[in-house]
Amino acid sequence: MTELRVLAPDGAPEVEAGTDLAALLVTLVTLVDGDVVVVTSKVVAKAEGRVTSRDRDEVVAAETARVVARRGPLTIARTRLGVTLAAAGVDQSHVAAGHVVPLPEDPDASARRLRADLQRRTGATVGVLVTDTAGRAWRTGQTDLAIGAAGVRVLESFVGRHDDHGHELRVTEPAVADEIASAAELAQGKLGGRPFAVLRGRADLVLPADDDGPGAAALVRPEADDLFGLGAREAVVRALVGAAGDRPAYGAPAERAELEAALREVLGPEALVAGGPLTVRGPHPVVAALAFAHGWTADTSGEVAVLRPASP
């Protein structure tokens, strides 16, 4: 039998700039080897002096690497950390009126510092996660995930192993850091005033004291592998604009057969000229947009467009 315990202590005071989180945490809970300490990103950001009275839109813009989608006042953005969040992770809850708090400057570094401080104070070898709340593209509601990690195995790979029917597992790789973050949030609650939690029972995921691991940055999917780098409307608009800076949002260049299939679907099979380079008859703006969305370039200087994969 496997047992997991999540402890979310009450009694945490308001955290301000300069608060020693390790000193505070050890007054609330006794840590043992193998514990995973979970702390909300907001508390980390407060302690690091990130609360600001600057205009919210200005802060969101500063935290945004690329806008993924906009729907009315809602902005979904890929942040400078690579995480995709509403309002680039900038929040105004649980802070004084007229103030907002962005994410920590470097959540992995924050986790490493807190882990070192806790080990120094307690002698216990623990892992640390810094968490935030995010929506999911295909699901209603939000869940917590890890945006910073130290001393924790953030992914548990089963690739190459076999199930009890002999089937080889090829893509099974649970994001255990995110699973821990969600489990911790169940105990913390959004209005419980419990910004810390300790998960006990998965010591196998905690790394040795001298190994902080790759951090939560290892959970960020590279843009070249991201199948959903833009919202549905935004993908159409950005493809028509064709700005070079938007190329990463469409991922790695598609295979020729995939682009040919799209061209046939939109323009009809007669649009493709047989033989040699991929050559297309049709409205140049449409051809150029289709090429751009598939990671190709379109030379539309002649009567027909000649398409080639974009350079990396």
N, C-alpha and C positions, 0 to 999 in steps of 0.2 A: 504494500500500500504506500502511495506517495502522498505526502501532506504538504500543502503550502499555507503559510501564514502571512498575512499582511497587517502590520501594526501602523496605525496612523495616530500619533499622540496628540492629545489636546494640550492647550496651554501655551501655544506659541504666541509671543507678543508681536506687535506690529514691527515689521522689518524696515529699517531705514538705511540710507547710504552709510557704509562703513560697518554695518552689523557683521559680527563674526559668526557666520552660519554654523561652523563646526562647534564653537563654544556653546551656541544656543542649542544645537541638536543633542549634544551629549547630556544636557540637563533634562531632556525630555524622554530619552530612551537609551537603554543599555545595548550597545552593539556587540556582536560576536562575529568570529571568523565566518565568512561565507554569506553574510548579510548583503543585500543590495539596497542601498539608500537611494530613495527617490525624492527629488525636490523640484518644486515647480519653477519654471523659467522666470515667472514674475517675481518670486522671492529672490532669486539669484540676481535678476536685473535691478531690483530695488537696492539690494546690498551693494551692488557695484555702481550705484549712483546714476542709473540710466533713466530715472523718472524725469520728465521734462514738461515744461509749460508751453513748448513750441506748438504751432498749429499742427493738428493731427494729420492733415493731408500732406503737409511738408515732411513730417516724420515718415509717413508711409512711403512717399516718393524716395526718401533717402535710404530706406530699407529695401527697396524694390530693385531687383536686377532685371526683371522682365514681367510685364503684365501678361497674365495667362488669359483672363476673361474679366469682362465687366458686365454687370446687369444692374442698371440703375445705380444706386449708391454703393453697391457691393463690388469690391475689387478683389479678385483672386490673383495673387502675385507669387512668382518665384523669387524668394528673398536672396539677399547677397550670400546667405549660408547655403543656398541650393534647395531649401525646403519650400514647398508650395503651400501657402496659407492665406486665409482671408485677411485683407488689410496688411499683408506682409508681416503678420504676427504682432502688429501694434495694437495695444489694448488700452482701454480707459476704465475698466472695472477694477475695483479694489484699490483705487488711487484717488487722491483728493480731486475735487471738481476743478476742471480747467487744466488737468494734467493727463498725460498719456505715458505709457511705458512700452518701449520696443523690446525686442528680444535681447538677451545678453550679447555682448560684442563677439564673444567666441565661446559658445556653450561647452565645447569639448575641453577647452582650457579651463573653464570654470569648474567642470567636473574633476579635472585632474588636480586642481588646487584644493578643492574640498576633500577629495580622497586622501591626499597627502596630509592635510590638516587633521582629518579624523584618525588616520593611522598613528600620527604623532601623539594625539591626545589619548587614544584608547588602546593602541597596540594591536587592534583588530585589523585583519585584512578584509576589506569590504570593497564592493563595487559601488559606483555612483552613477545615477542617471539624472539628467536635467530634462524635464518634460514640458510639453505644451499641448494645447488642444487643437484638433484639426477636423474638418469635415472630410468626407470621402466622396469621390465623384459619382458613385452609383448608389450611395446609401444616404438615407435621411439621418440627421443627427451628427453628433461629433464624438470623437474618442480621443484619448490621450496617446501621444507618441513620444519617443525619445529624440530630442534634438542635441543632446550632449551626453557623452558617456566616458567613463574612465574605469578600467579594471573589470569590465564586463564584456563577455562574449556577445556581441550584438546580433550576430547571425548564427544559427545552428544548422549546418549543412548536412543533408542526408543524401546528397547527390552521389550516385554510384553504389549506394546500398540497395538492399532488396527487401520487399515486403514479405509477408508470410505466405504469399502465393508465388513468390519467385520473380515478381516484376521488378525491374530495375527502376529506381527513382532517379529522374533526370533533372527535375527543377525544384524539388522540395527543399526549401531553405527558409524555415520560419524566422521572422524578424523578432527574436525573443525579447530584445530590448523594448520594442513597441508593445509586446504582449505584457511585459512587466509594468510598463507605464500605465496601461489600461487597467490592470489589476489593482495597482496602487490607487488610481483615481476613484475606484469603487469605495475604498475605505476613506479617502480624503474628503470626497464630496466637494461640490463647487461652492457651497456656502458654509462649510463646516469650520473654516478657520484652521484647517490642518494642512499646511503646505509641505509637510514632511511625511514620508512613509518609509517603512522598512519591509522588504519582502524577504521571508526566511523559508528555506527549503529547496533552493536551487543553488547550493554552493558550487556545483559543478560549472556554473556559468561565470563564477568569479575568478579572475586571473591572479597569478602570484603578485605579491606586493611590489615587485620591481617591473611589472608589466601593465601598462595602462591600456594596451590594446589600440585598435585603430580609431576608436571613438565613433560617435553617431554619424560622422561624415561618411562612413562606409555604407550607410543605409541610403544615401542620396543617389538616386538613379541618374547615371550620366545622361545629358540631354540627347546624345545620339541614340540612346536606347529608349527614350521616352515616347510612347505612342500617343500621348495626350498632352503635348506641350502647349497647345492653345485651345481655347474654347471653340465651339462649333462656328459661331459667327466670326470670331476673331481670325480663325484659320482662313476663312474665305477672303476677308479684307486684306490680311497680310500677304496672302499669295498674290492678290491682284496688285498690291503695292510693289511687292518684289524687292524689298530693301535687304541688302546683304546681311545686316545685323539680325534679321529674323530667321536666317537659315537654320541655326541650331534648333529652333523650336519644332522643326519638321523632322528631326532625326537624321539618321544616316541616309545617303542616297539609295533610292529604290533600285532593284534590279530592272533591267530593260523590259522584261516581259510584264512586270507589274505596271510600269508606266504605259506601255503599249496598250494594255487592257483598259486603263483609265482613258486614254485618248480615244480608243474605239467606242467606249461607252458614252463619252461626251460628244464626239465629233462624227462618229460613224466609222465603219471599217474602211471606207474609201479614202479617209483622210491620210492614211499612212502610205508613204511611197516605199515600195519594196526595194530591198538591197542596200548595202552600204550603211552609212550613218543613219541614225533615226531621223527621218525626214517627214515632215507633216504639212499637209495642206489644211488651212482653216484660219479662222480669225486669230491674228497674231496675239492680241491680248489674252485670249482664252488659252492658246497653246503655251504662252509664256507663263501664265499662272499655274497651269497643270504641271509644267516642267519644274517650276520653282517649288511647288508643294511636294514634289517627289525627289528633290535634291539634285535636279538637273538644271542646266542653263539652256537658253534658247537663243540662237542667232536668228533674228527676224529681219535681217537686212535685205533679204531677197524675197522672191515671190512665195517661196516655201520656207518653213522654219527648220533649222537643223539643230537637233538636241544632243547634248553631251552631258555626262555626269559632272557635277560641280567638283572643283578641286577641293580636297580636304581643308 
